[in-house]
C-alpha cells in the first residue's frame, strides 16, 4: 500500500501539517503510525482533503463535513459515484448562497449606485441600530445568513 508522510500530504493538499493533525483528531481523516510513531496516510486521503476544502468553501461546517465523509465506504477508495452522491445537496446550498450574494449585490448597487448614499434607505446600514437587539448580533446582522460567518473569539 502506498503510504504518504505528513510533509508530503501537506505539500500536495495545501493544508498545514497542524490542520492534518486537527482533521485526524476530529475523525475527518485517518492515519496509521509507523514503527517510529510517525503518521502515515493512504494516498486516498488527498481526495478526502480536497473534499474538505471544497465543502468548507461551499460553507459546510466541520460537523456537516464529518457527516458527509461518514457516508463514504471504508473498504475501498471512494469513486466518482460516491463523491457525486455525497455532494448532491451542495447544489441547493450553492443556489442559496448565489441568491444571497445577488441580494447583497443588488442592495449595494441600489444604495450606492443611486448616488444619494442615504443611510435612511440603505438595506445594510442598520438604521436606528435595529440590529443591536437581534439574536444574530454581533456583526452585520442585516446581511443574508449564508453570508455571515460566526464571530471569531479573540
Secondary structure, DSSP 8 states (H G I E B T S, - for coil): --EEEHHHHHHHH---HHHHHHHHHTTSS--EE-TTS-EEEETTHHHHHHHHHHHHHHT--HHHHHHHHTTS-SSS---HHHHHHHTTTHHHHHHHHHHHHHHHHHHHHHHHHTS---TTT-TTS-GGGGGGG-TT-SS-TTS-GGG-------
